[in-house]
Amino acid sequence: MSVDTPRRIVLLRHAKADWPQVSDHERPLAERGRTDAPVAGRKLADTGITFDLALCSTAARTRETWKLAVHELPHRPRTVYEERLYEASLGELIALLNEVSDEVSDLLVIGHNPGMHALSDALAGKAEGDALARMNRGGFPTAAFSVLTFNGSWKSVEHGVGTLVDYWAPHS
């Protein structure tokens, strides 16, 4: 696969989590999250993107979101549970993307805020239609996702490299 291959990154924030007396990493989804995650999965399926790889945070709420969303996709991508996604800074998220193999054209990342919103905003050098305005107005709520495209190697991912082509959030 050429490094000039068009690539897509979809950044999905976990669905709504509950606040029981457990560590933050082990927080499960709330009832609304268990409802919203499959809806997000159906919306992901509607994009028509066949993901080559899914990188999912190891936190309970992201794993549960992915488990509920993936059943709605026509194709289950290879999934890597990546502990570095939990509490990752913007720089750490970009560094993770830089490690992705160039064999991957379409990548899904299931993570947390503020990282998913910050990464979407940072990568979006351009935007189609009102996608950027909708994303920034909505604040990237739980179960929201953005779709970005870029050309080049994953090693070349940096601020402004992409085009925000879509943004979706439940309840908006």
Salt bridges, closest charged atoms under 4 A:
ASP24 OD1 - ARG27 NH1 3.04
ASP24 OD2 - ARG61 NH2 3.08
GLU26 OE2 - HIS25 ND1 2.76
ASP36 OD2 - ARG32 NE 3.40
ASP36 OD2 - HIS171 NE2 2.92
GLU72 OE1 - ARG42 NH1 3.54
GLU82 OE2 - ARG84 NE 2.81
GLU99 OE1 - ARG84 NH2 2.80
ASP102 OD1 - ARG7 NH2 3.60
ASP106 OD1 - ARG8 NE 2.95
ASP130 OD1 - ARG134 NE 2.94
ASP166 OD1 - ARG134 NH2 3.93
